[in-house]
Structures are given as C-alpha cells and as structure tokens.
Amino acid sequence: MTYTPSPRPSFDGPTHIPYSDVSRHLWGDEIAGVVIDWIYVSGEKIHQIMFELKPGEMFRHSEAHRTIFAADEIYYVLSGVLMISNPETGEVHRVLPGEAAFFRRDTWPVSYTHLTLPTNREV
C-alpha cells in the first residue's frame, strides 16, 4: 500500500458529524499493519479519530507509516480488548471497553487486539 496523508477535516465551530459523513482513511503496510481510521476532526488543537482492528490484528511503527505523534494521545476502547505498549519503556496496558490509556507526545505506541481463545467447553 502506498503512503497517502490522512484527510484533515476541520470546522469553524461546533458541528454535527454523522457517522456516514466521517472521513475514512486506510493506512499501513506489511510492517505497520493495516488500519481503518474514521477521522472526525483534525485541527490545530485536536485530532479525533476512531480506528478498527480486527481480532488478532495490530498496528506498529514502520518507516513509511509512523505512529509517533507530536501530541499527547488518549486511546479509549469502544469494544473489544486493546493491548497497547510503549516499546521503548516496556510499558503495557490491557484496555477494556469504557477504559482509556494515555501516552505523552513523541511515544511510539504498538497496539493489538486481544484474542480470547476458547476453553475446552467452547470447542
């Protein structure tokens, strides 16, 4: 997949953004993984997106698709279980629905969805 910059939707004031109108952006490669972003706003003061990873998928930093940002980041889980780590420090968080993880600017987070394996009763 060739690198393309993400859309930068911005608004002059409070704006209703229906899900059907949200800017979508597919990014990634073999190293970074492939992620679907729904970009609600990307302005001077806030960048708010929703992303999707299927069970067992991940995203990480690659030369073409950097995951390091010059801003603090909050990851809030809507559904599923997100494992997120800082590979420079070894810090790891298991984030459940309704919970959040926070990283300071200039951190290279690595995220993956947690697979729940069936027990013997479920097989």
ROMAR-356707 format. One record per atom (N, C-alpha, C): x, y, z; residue in three letters; atom name. Coordinates in Angstrom, 3 decimals, padded with zeros to 6 digits. Layout:
# residues N
@x->X; y->Y; z->Z; res->ALA; atom->CA
...
***
This chain:
# residues 123
@x->000.851; y->-001.168; z->000.000; res->MET; atom->N
@x->000.000; y->000.000; z->000.000; res->MET; atom->CA
@x->000.901; y->001.236; z->000.000; res->MET; atom->C
@x->000.617; y->002.172; z->-000.864; res->THR; atom->N
@x->001.386; y->003.400; z->-000.974; res->THR; atom->CA
@x->000.940; y->004.390; z->000.092; res->THR; atom->C
@x->001.894; y->005.120; z->000.653; res->TYR; atom->N
@x->001.572; y->006.118; z->001.669; res->TYR; atom->CA
@x->000.755; y->007.256; z->001.069; res->TYR; atom->C
@x->-000.316; y->007.605; z->001.750; res->THR; atom->N
@x->-001.086; y->008.803; z->001.430; res->THR; atom->CA
@x->-001.391; y->009.495; z->002.749; res->THR; atom->C
@x->-001.261; y->010.814; z->002.797; res->PRO; atom->N
@x->-001.551; y->011.511; z->004.055; res->PRO; atom->CA
@x->-003.035; y->011.391; z->004.403; res->PRO; atom->C
@x->-003.318; y->011.395; z->005.689; res->SER; atom->N
@x->-004.714; y->011.286; z->006.112; res->SER; atom->CA
@x->-005.451; y->012.597; z->005.860; res->SER; atom->C
@x->-006.770; y->012.531; z->005.665; res->PRO; atom->N
@x->-007.568; y->013.747; z->005.491; res->PRO; atom->CA
@x->-007.469; y->014.615; z->006.743; res->PRO; atom->C
@x->-007.670; y->015.892; z->006.589; res->ARG; atom->N
@x->-007.571; y->016.832; z->007.711; res->ARG; atom->CA
@x->-008.869; y->017.631; z->007.853; res->ARG; atom->C
@x->-010.007; y->016.982; z->008.143; res->PRO; atom->N
@x->-011.254; y->017.734; z->008.284; res->PRO; atom->CA
@x->-011.185; y->018.674; z->009.484; res->PRO; atom->C
@x->-011.617; y->019.900; z->009.300; res->SER; atom->N
@x->-011.673; y->020.857; z->010.403; res->SER; atom->CA
@x->-012.945; y->021.688; z->010.239; res->SER; atom->C
@x->-013.366; y->022.326; z->011.313; res->PHE; atom->N
@x->-014.628; y->023.049; z->011.335; res->PHE; atom->CA
@x->-014.437; y->024.370; z->012.063; res->PHE; atom->C
@x->-015.256; y->025.362; z->011.721; res->ASP; atom->N
@x->-015.165; y->026.689; z->012.333; res->ASP; atom->CA
@x->-015.796; y->026.744; z->013.720; res->ASP; atom->C
@x->-016.666; y->025.814; z->014.042; res->GLY; atom->N
@x->-017.357; y->025.801; z->015.329; res->GLY; atom->CA
@x->-017.959; y->024.447; z->015.579; res->GLY; atom->C
@x->-018.787; y->024.329; z->016.621; res->PRO; atom->N
@x->-019.435; y->023.045; z->016.901; res->PRO; atom->CA
@x->-020.181; y->022.547; z->015.666; res->PRO; atom->C
@x->-019.982; y->021.271; z->015.348; res->THR; atom->N
@x->-020.543; y->020.713; z->014.127; res->THR; atom->CA
@x->-021.034; y->019.298; z->014.380; res->THR; atom->C
@x->-022.232; y->019.001; z->013.942; res->HIS; atom->N
@x->-022.746; y->017.629; z->013.991; res->HIS; atom->CA
@x->-022.092; y->016.862; z->012.846; res->HIS; atom->C
@x->-021.487; y->015.721; z->013.172; res->ILE; atom->N
@x->-020.809; y->014.918; z->012.155; res->ILE; atom->CA
@x->-021.443; y->013.527; z->012.157; res->ILE; atom->C
@x->-022.393; y->013.266; z->011.277; res->PRO; atom->N
@x->-022.983; y->011.924; z->011.215; res->PRO; atom->CA
@x->-021.926; y->010.896; z->010.806; res->PRO; atom->C
@x->-022.052; y->009.707; z->011.342; res->TYR; atom->N
@x->-021.109; y->008.636; z->011.032; res->TYR; atom->CA
@x->-020.941; y->008.463; z->009.525; res->TYR; atom->C
@x->-022.030; y->008.586; z->008.773; res->SER; atom->N
@x->-021.969; y->008.388; z->007.320; res->SER; atom->CA
@x->-021.127; y->009.454; z->006.608; res->SER; atom->C
@x->-020.891; y->010.588; z->007.265; res->ASP; atom->N
@x->-020.119; y->011.682; z->006.659; res->ASP; atom->CA
@x->-018.665; y->011.747; z->007.133; res->ASP; atom->C
@x->-018.279; y->010.849; z->008.008; res->VAL; atom->N
@x->-016.921; y->010.889; z->008.568; res->VAL; atom->CA
@x->-015.901; y->010.518; z->007.484; res->VAL; atom->C
@x->-014.781; y->011.247; z->007.457; res->SER; atom->N
@x->-013.694; y->010.940; z->006.513; res->SER; atom->CA
@x->-013.062; y->009.613; z->006.899; res->SER; atom->C
@x->-012.924; y->008.719; z->005.936; res->ARG; atom->N
@x->-012.290; y->007.415; z->006.191; res->ARG; atom->CA
@x->-010.929; y->007.373; z->005.515; res->ARG; atom->C
@x->-009.988; y->006.698; z->006.197; res->HIS; atom->N
@x->-008.635; y->006.621; z->005.666; res->HIS; atom->CA
@x->-008.059; y->005.252; z->005.999; res->HIS; atom->C
@x->-007.557; y->004.546; z->004.992; res->LEU; atom->N
@x->-006.907; y->003.254; z->005.164; res->LEU; atom->CA
@x->-005.407; y->003.493; z->005.093; res->LEU; atom->C
@x->-004.669; y->003.042; z->006.116; res->TRP; atom->N
@x->-003.227; y->003.241; z->006.097; res->TRP; atom->CA
@x->-002.533; y->001.970; z->006.575; res->TRP; atom->C
@x->-001.236; y->001.898; z->006.277; res->GLY; atom->N
@x->-000.420; y->000.797; z->006.768; res->GLY; atom->CA
@x->000.360; y->000.099; z->005.672; res->GLY; atom->C
@x->001.087; y->-000.926; z->006.104; res->ASP; atom->N
@x->001.881; y->-001.759; z->005.212; res->ASP; atom->CA
@x->002.141; y->-003.085; z->005.921; res->ASP; atom->C
@x->002.982; y->-003.942; z->005.331; res->GLU; atom->N
@x->003.252; y->-005.250; z->005.932; res->GLU; atom->CA
@x->003.864; y->-005.128; z->007.314; res->GLU; atom->C
@x->004.664; y->-004.105; z->007.542; res->ILE; atom->N
@x->005.321; y->-003.929; z->008.840; res->ILE; atom->CA
@x->004.374; y->-003.282; z->009.843; res->ILE; atom->C
@x->003.719; y->-002.198; z->009.440; res->ALA; atom->N
@x->002.861; y->-001.439; z->010.353; res->ALA; atom->CA
@x->001.542; y->-002.136; z->010.641; res->ALA; atom->C
@x->001.087; y->-002.977; z->009.721; res->GLY; atom->N
@x->-000.272; y->-003.498; z->009.790; res->GLY; atom->CA
@x->-001.174; y->-002.564; z->009.005; res->GLY; atom->C
@x->-002.411; y->-002.958; z->008.791; res->VAL; atom->N
@x->-003.356; y->-002.137; z->008.037; res->VAL; atom->CA
@x->-004.494; y->-001.742; z->008.973; res->VAL; atom->C
@x->-004.799; y->-000.448; z->009.000; res->VAL; atom->N
@x->-005.784; y->000.098; z->009.927; res->VAL; atom->CA
@x->-006.772; y->000.974; z->009.165; res->VAL; atom->C
@x->-008.044; y->000.874; z->009.557; res->ILE; atom->N
@x->-009.067; y->001.768; z->009.036; res->ILE; atom->CA
@x->-009.275; y->002.872; z->010.071; res->ILE; atom->C
@x->-009.108; y->004.130; z->009.657; res->ASP; atom->N
@x->-009.367; y->005.280; z->010.520; res->ASP; atom->CA
@x->-010.635; y->005.983; z->010.068; res->ASP; atom->C
@x->-011.463; y->006.391; z->011.019; res->TRP; atom->N
@x->-012.581; y->007.298; z->010.781; res->TRP; atom->CA
@x->-012.150; y->008.610; z->011.417; res->TRP; atom->C
@x->-011.854; y->009.611; z->010.614; res->ILE; atom->N
@x->-011.295; y->010.867; z->011.115; res->ILE; atom->CA
@x->-012.426; y->011.885; z->011.264; res->ILE; atom->C
@x->-012.769; y->012.194; z->012.503; res->TYR; atom->N
@x->-013.851; y->013.134; z->012.777; res->TYR; atom->CA
@x->-013.377; y->014.577; z->012.653; res->TYR; atom->C
@x->-012.219; y->014.872; z->013.183; res->VAL; atom->N
@x->-011.668; y->016.223; z->013.090; res->VAL; atom->CA
@x->-010.148; y->016.136; z->013.185; res->VAL; atom->C
@x->-009.470; y->016.999; z->012.474; res->SER; atom->N
@x->-008.008; y->017.078; z->012.526; res->SER; atom->CA
@x->-007.650; y->018.556; z->012.407; res->SER; atom->C
@x->-007.730; y->019.259; z->013.514; res->GLY; atom->N
@x->-007.487; y->020.694; z->013.531; res->GLY; atom->CA
@x->-006.216; y->021.038; z->014.276; res->GLY; atom->C
@x->-006.057; y->022.308; z->014.566; res->GLU; atom->N
@x->-004.861; y->022.784; z->015.262; res->GLU; atom->CA
@x->-004.797; y->022.307; z->016.713; res->GLU; atom->C
@x->-005.957; y->022.122; z->017.362; res->LYS; atom->N
@x->-005.973; y->021.790; z->018.783; res->LYS; atom->CA
@x->-006.363; y->020.354; z->019.094; res->LYS; atom->C
@x->-006.999; y->019.672; z->018.129; res->ILE; atom->N
@x->-007.429; y->018.296; z->018.408; res->ILE; atom->CA
@x->-007.434; y->017.474; z->017.119; res->ILE; atom->C
@x->-007.094; y->016.205; z->017.282; res->HIS; atom->N
@x->-007.169; y->015.228; z->016.196; res->HIS; atom->CA
@x->-007.944; y->014.063; z->016.792; res->HIS; atom->C
@x->-009.190; y->013.854; z->016.363; res->GLN; atom->N
@x->-010.025; y->012.827; z->016.956; res->GLN; atom->CA
@x->-010.424; y->011.819; z->015.890; res->GLN; atom->C
@x->-009.982; y->010.583; z->016.106; res->ILE; atom->N
@x->-010.285; y->009.515; z->015.160; res->ILE; atom->CA
@x->-010.829; y->008.304; z->015.899; res->ILE; atom->C
@x->-011.476; y->007.444; z->015.161; res->MET; atom->N
@x->-011.866; y->006.135; z->015.638; res->MET; atom->CA
@x->-011.185; y->005.147; z->014.693; res->MET; atom->C
@x->-010.557; y->004.124; z->015.229; res->PHE; atom->N
@x->-009.927; y->003.143; z->014.343; res->PHE; atom->CA
@x->-010.423; y->001.757; z->014.676; res->PHE; atom->C
@x->-010.258; y->000.868; z->013.706; res->GLU; atom->N
@x->-010.711; y->-000.505; z->013.854; res->GLU; atom->CA
@x->-009.561; y->-001.463; z->013.619; res->GLU; atom->C
@x->-009.431; y->-002.418; z->014.521; res->LEU; atom->N
@x->-008.533; y->-003.554; z->014.346; res->LEU; atom->CA
@x->-009.369; y->-004.806; z->014.554; res->LEU; atom->C
@x->-009.279; y->-005.730; z->013.637; res->LYS; atom->N
@x->-009.994; y->-006.997; z->013.795; res->LYS; atom->CA
@x->-009.259; y->-007.847; z->014.839; res->LYS; atom->C
@x->-009.930; y->-008.854; z->015.429; res->PRO; atom->N
@x->-009.274; y->-009.685; z->016.438; res->PRO; atom->CA
@x->-007.942; y->-010.245; z->015.947; res->PRO; atom->C
@x->-006.920; y->-010.084; z->016.756; res->GLY; atom->N
@x->-005.586; y->-010.589; z->016.434; res->GLY; atom->CA
@x->-004.751; y->-009.673; z->015.563; res->GLY; atom->C
@x->-005.315; y->-008.548; z->015.093; res->GLU; atom->N
@x->-004.550; y->-007.618; z->014.261; res->GLU; atom->CA
@x->-003.826; y->-006.601; z->015.144; res->GLU; atom->C
@x->-002.872; y->-005.893; z->014.530; res->MET; atom->N
@x->-002.112; y->-004.902; z->015.285; res->MET; atom->CA
@x->-001.672; y->-003.758; z->014.391; res->MET; atom->C
@x->-001.245; y->-002.672; z->015.016; res->PHE; atom->N
@x->-000.536; y->-001.624; z->014.287; res->PHE; atom->CA
@x->000.721; y->-001.295; z->015.052; res->PHE; atom->C
@x->001.724; y->-000.922; z->014.304; res->ARG; atom->N
@x->003.003; y->-000.529; z->014.889; res->ARG; atom->CA
@x->003.683; y->000.430; z->013.923; res->ARG; atom->C
@x->004.785; y->000.958; z->014.338; res->HIS; atom->N
@x->005.547; y->001.941; z->013.576; res->HIS; atom->CA
@x->006.302; y->001.264; z->012.426; res->HIS; atom->C
@x->006.254; y->001.886; z->011.258; res->SER; atom->N
@x->007.136; y->001.486; z->010.159; res->SER; atom->CA
@x->007.717; y->002.761; z->009.566; res->SER; atom->C
@x->008.724; y->002.634; z->008.760; res->GLU; atom->N
@x->009.353; y->003.818; z->008.171; res->GLU; atom->CA
@x->008.362; y->004.626; z->007.334; res->GLU; atom->C
@x->007.486; y->003.952; z->006.597; res->ALA; atom->N
@x->006.517; y->004.648; z->005.748; res->ALA; atom->CA
@x->005.277; y->005.102; z->006.513; res->ALA; atom->C
@x->004.950; y->004.422; z->007.613; res->HIS; atom->N
@x->003.732; y->004.728; z->008.378; res->HIS; atom->CA
@x->004.106; y->004.893; z->009.847; res->HIS; atom->C
@x->004.471; y->006.102; z->010.188; res->ARG; atom->N
@x->004.935; y->006.404; z->011.542; res->ARG; atom->CA
@x->003.755; y->006.493; z->012.507; res->ARG; atom->C
@x->003.935; y->005.959; z->013.702; res->THR; atom->N
@x->002.900; y->006.037; z->014.729; res->THR; atom->CA
@x->003.351; y->006.923; z->015.889; res->THR; atom->C
@x->004.317; y->007.770; z->015.640; res->ILE; atom->N
@x->004.774; y->008.703; z->016.664; res->ILE; atom->CA
@x->004.202; y->010.082; z->016.327; res->ILE; atom->C
@x->003.598; y->010.715; z->017.319; res->PHE; atom->N
@x->002.912; y->011.978; z->017.082; res->PHE; atom->CA
@x->003.414; y->013.051; z->018.042; res->PHE; atom->C
@x->003.389; y->014.288; z->017.598; res->ALA; atom->N
@x->003.843; y->015.420; z->018.411; res->ALA; atom->CA
@x->002.691; y->015.942; z->019.262; res->ALA; atom->C
@x->001.978; y->015.023; z->019.913; res->ALA; atom->N
@x->000.852; y->015.398; z->020.769; res->ALA; atom->CA
@x->000.602; y->014.266; z->021.771; res->ALA; atom->C
@x->000.020; y->014.605; z->022.920; res->ASP; atom->N
@x->-000.428; y->013.581; z->023.853; res->ASP; atom->CA
@x->-001.553; y->012.800; z->023.198; res->ASP; atom->C
@x->-001.704; y->011.526; z->023.592; res->GLU; atom->N
@x->-002.722; y->010.673; z->022.985; res->GLU; atom->CA
@x->-003.522; y->009.941; z->024.052; res->GLU; atom->C
@x->-004.827; y->009.849; z->023.816; res->ILE; atom->N
@x->-005.712; y->009.045; z->024.654; res->ILE; atom->CA
@x->-006.350; y->008.001; z->023.748; res->ILE; atom->C
@x->-006.253; y->006.735; z->024.147; res->TYR; atom->N
@x->-006.897; y->005.638; z->023.433; res->TYR; atom->CA
@x->-008.059; y->005.165; z->024.300; res->TYR; atom->C
@x->-009.280; y->005.347; z->023.824; res->TYR; atom->N
@x->-010.489; y->004.954; z->024.542; res->TYR; atom->CA
@x->-011.115; y->003.784; z->023.790; res->TYR; atom->C
@x->-011.345; y->002.678; z->024.480; res->VAL; atom->N
@x->-011.841; y->001.464; z->023.825; res->VAL; atom->CA
@x->-013.368; y->001.451; z->023.833; res->VAL; atom->C
@x->-013.947; y->001.338; z->022.636; res->LEU; atom->N
@x->-015.398; y->001.241; z->022.481; res->LEU; atom->CA
@x->-015.873; y->-000.194; z->022.615; res->LEU; atom->C
@x->-015.136; y->-001.149; z->022.024; res->SER; atom->N
@x->-015.483; y->-002.564; z->022.139; res->SER; atom->CA
@x->-014.221; y->-003.390; z->021.951; res->SER; atom->C
@x->-014.255; y->-004.621; z->022.436; res->GLY; atom->N
@x->-013.095; y->-005.492; z->022.339; res->GLY; atom->CA
@x->-012.098; y->-005.206; z->023.450; res->GLY; atom->C
@x->-010.913; y->-005.772; z->023.323; res->VAL; atom->N
@x->-009.837; y->-005.571; z->024.289; res->VAL; atom->CA
@x->-008.610; y->-005.125; z->023.519; res->VAL; atom->C
@x->-008.064; y->-003.982; z->023.888; res->LEU; atom->N
@x->-006.882; y->-003.437; z->023.220; res->LEU; atom->CA
@x->-005.664; y->-003.593; z->024.122; res->LEU; atom->C
@x->-004.624; y->-004.177; z->023.584; res->MET; atom->N
@x->-003.335; y->-004.228; z->024.262; res->MET; atom->CA
@x->-002.483; y->-003.145; z->023.607; res->MET; atom->C
@x->-001.924; y->-002.249; z->024.405; res->ILE; atom->N
@x->-001.129; y->-001.158; z->023.855; res->ILE; atom->CA
@x->000.150; y->-001.035; z->024.667; res->ILE; atom->C
@x->001.260; y->-000.824; z->023.960; res->SER; atom->N
@x->002.546; y->-000.793; z->024.653; res->SER; atom->CA
@x->003.437; y->000.313; z->024.112; res->SER; atom->C
@x->004.398; y->000.675; z->024.927; res->ASN; atom->N
@x->005.468; y->001.586; z->024.543; res->ASN; atom->CA
@x->006.726; y->000.729; z->024.434; res->ASN; atom->C
@x->007.185; y->000.414; z->023.225; res->PRO; atom->N
@x->008.324; y->-000.485; z->023.083; res->PRO; atom->CA
@x->009.631; y->000.080; z->023.631; res->PRO; atom->C
@x->009.717; y->001.386; z->023.817; res->GLU; atom->N
@x->010.947; y->001.970; z->024.365; res->GLU; atom->CA
@x->011.073; y->001.734; z->025.864; res->GLU; atom->C
@x->009.936; y->001.676; z->026.592; res->THR; atom->N
@x->009.986; y->001.518; z->028.044; res->THR; atom->CA
@x->009.510; y->000.149; z->028.520; res->THR; atom->C
@x->008.793; y->-000.580; z->027.644; res->GLY; atom->N
@x->008.214; y->-001.857; z->028.038; res->GLY; atom->CA
@x->006.857; y->-001.712; z->028.715; res->GLY; atom->C
@x->006.362; y->-000.483; z->028.877; res->GLU; atom->N
@x->005.051; y->-000.239; z->029.476; res->GLU; atom->CA
@x->003.972; y->-000.884; z->028.608; res->GLU; atom->C
@x->003.055; y->-001.644; z->029.234; res->VAL; atom->N
@x->001.977; y->-002.319; z->028.521; res->VAL; atom->CA
@x->000.671; y->-002.090; z->029.268; res->VAL; atom->C
@x->-000.394; y->-001.829; z->028.514; res->HIS; atom->N
@x->-001.725; y->-001.667; z->029.106; res->HIS; atom->CA
@x->-002.698; y->-002.612; z->028.414; res->HIS; atom->C
@x->-003.570; y->-003.230; z->029.200; res->ARG; atom->N
@x->-004.699; y->-004.006; z->028.681; res->ARG; atom->CA
@x->-005.917; y->-003.130; z->028.921; res->ARG; atom->C
@x->-006.537; y->-002.663; z->027.836; res->VAL; atom->N
@x->-007.598; y->-001.664; z->027.933; res->VAL; atom->CA
@x->-008.927; y->-002.302; z->027.529; res->VAL; atom->C
@x->-009.878; y->-002.279; z->028.446; res->LEU; atom->N
@x->-011.193; y->-002.882; z->028.236; res->LEU; atom->CA
@x->-012.193; y->-001.832; z->027.764; res->LEU; atom->C
@x->-013.364; y->-002.247; z->027.243; res->PRO; atom->N
@x->-014.377; y->-001.274; z->026.817; res->PRO; atom->CA
@x->-014.719; y->-000.299; z->027.953; res->PRO; atom->C
@x->-014.767; y->000.980; z->027.612; res->GLY; atom->N
@x->-015.051; y->002.019; z->028.601; res->GLY; atom->CA
@x->-013.819; y->002.510; z->029.336; res->GLY; atom->C
@x->-012.659; y->001.923; z->029.070; res->GLU; atom->N
@x->-011.414; y->002.348; z->029.702; res->GLU; atom->CA
@x->-010.547; y->003.078; z->028.679; res->GLU; atom->C
@x->-009.508; y->003.765; z->029.189; res->ALA; atom->N
@x->-008.624; y->004.535; z->028.318; res->ALA; atom->CA
@x->-007.170; y->004.332; z->028.726; res->ALA; atom->C
@x->-006.281; y->004.516; z->027.765; res->ALA; atom->N
@x->-004.830; y->004.534; z->028.006; res->ALA; atom->CA
@x->-004.313; y->005.886; z->027.522; res->ALA; atom->C
@x->-003.321; y->006.415; z->028.216; res->PHE; atom->N
@x->-002.777; y->007.734; z->027.908; res->PHE; atom->CA
@x->-001.285; y->007.614; z->027.625; res->PHE; atom->C
@x->-000.831; y->008.270; z->026.556; res->PHE; atom->N
@x->000.586; y->008.337; z->026.221; res->PHE; atom->CA
@x->000.964; y->009.787; z->025.970; res->PHE; atom->C
@x->002.133; y->010.185; z->026.462; res->ARG; atom->N
@x->002.641; y->011.528; z->026.200; res->ARG; atom->CA
@x->003.115; y->011.632; z->024.756; res->ARG; atom->C
@x->003.264; y->012.837; z->024.282; res->ARG; atom->N
@x->003.735; y->013.092; z->022.926; res->ARG; atom->CA
@x->005.058; y->012.370; z->022.676; res->ARG; atom->C
@x->005.348; y->012.137; z->021.413; res->ASP; atom->N
@x->006.599; y->011.519; z->020.968; res->ASP; atom->CA
@x->006.794; y->010.093; z->021.492; res->ASP; atom->C
@x->005.693; y->009.373; z->021.690; res->THR; atom->N
@x->005.736; y->007.961; z->022.082; res->THR; atom->CA
@x->005.359; y->007.134; z->020.862; res->THR; atom->C
@x->006.007; y->005.995; z->020.673; res->TRP; atom->N
@x->005.733; y->005.115; z->019.524; res->TRP; atom->CA
@x->004.858; y->003.954; z->019.986; res->TRP; atom->C
@x->003.548; y->004.143; z->020.122; res->PRO; atom->N
@x->002.734; y->003.044; z->020.642; res->PRO; atom->CA
@x->002.604; y->001.887; z->019.646; res->PRO; atom->C
@x->002.521; y->000.699; z->020.196; res->VAL; atom->N
@x->002.226; y->-000.508; z->019.434; res->VAL; atom->CA
@x->000.934; y->-001.057; z->020.018; res->VAL; atom->C
@x->-000.065; y->-001.318; z->019.181; res->SER; atom->N
@x->-001.359; y->-001.783; z->019.662; res->SER; atom->CA
@x->-001.779; y->-003.044; z->018.948; res->SER; atom->C
@x->-002.448; y->-003.918; z->019.681; res->TYR; atom->N
@x->-003.042; y->-005.080; z->019.041; res->TYR; atom->CA
@x->-004.288; y->-005.485; z->019.802; res->TYR; atom->C
@x->-005.175; y->-006.157; z->019.104; res->THR; atom->N
@x->-006.397; y->-006.622; z->019.737; res->THR; atom->CA
@x->-006.129; y->-007.959; z->020.389; res->THR; atom->C
@x->-006.702; y->-008.130; z->021.530; res->HIS; atom->N
@x->-006.514; y->-009.343; z->022.309; res->HIS; atom->CA
@x->-007.463; y->-010.417; z->021.802; res->HIS; atom->C
@x->-006.910; y->-011.572; z->021.506; res->LEU; atom->N
@x->-007.725; y->-012.716; z->021.093; res->LEU; atom->CA
@x->-008.131; y->-013.505; z->022.321; res->LEU; atom->C
@x->-009.394; y->-013.798; z->022.443; res->THR; atom->N
@x->-009.860; y->-014.667; z->023.513; res->THR; atom->CA
@x->-009.970; y->-016.074; z->022.936; res->THR; atom->C
@x->-009.153; y->-016.954; z->023.439; res->LEU; atom->N
@x->-009.143; y->-018.324; z->022.917; res->LEU; atom->CA
@x->-010.240; y->-019.131; z->023.619; res->LEU; atom->C
@x->-010.890; y->-020.050; z->022.905; res->PRO; atom->N
@x->-011.950; y->-020.844; z->023.517; res->PRO; atom->CA
@x->-011.395; y->-021.800; z->024.567; res->PRO; atom->C
@x->-012.193; y->-022.062; z->025.607; res->THR; atom->N
@x->-011.832; y->-023.083; z->026.580; res->THR; atom->CA
@x->-012.263; y->-024.420; z->026.016; res->THR; atom->C
@x->-011.904; y->-025.509; z->026.674; res->ASN; atom->N
@x->-012.298; y->-026.837; z->026.213; res->ASN; atom->CA
@x->-013.811; y->-026.985; z->026.096; res->ASN; atom->C
@x->-014.559; y->-026.288; z->026.973; res->ARG; atom->N
@x->-016.021; y->-026.359; z->026.926; res->ARG; atom->CA
@x->-016.585; y->-025.697; z->025.687; res->ARG; atom->C
@x->-015.869; y->-024.722; z->025.124; res->GLU; atom->N
@x->-016.375; y->-023.984; z->023.981; res->GLU; atom->CA
@x->-016.000; y->-024.613; z->022.643; res->GLU; atom->C
@x->-015.147; y->-025.606; z->022.647; res->VAL; atom->N
@x->-014.684; y->-026.219; z->021.391; res->VAL; atom->CA
@x->-015.700; y->-027.208; z->020.887; res->VAL; atom->C
***
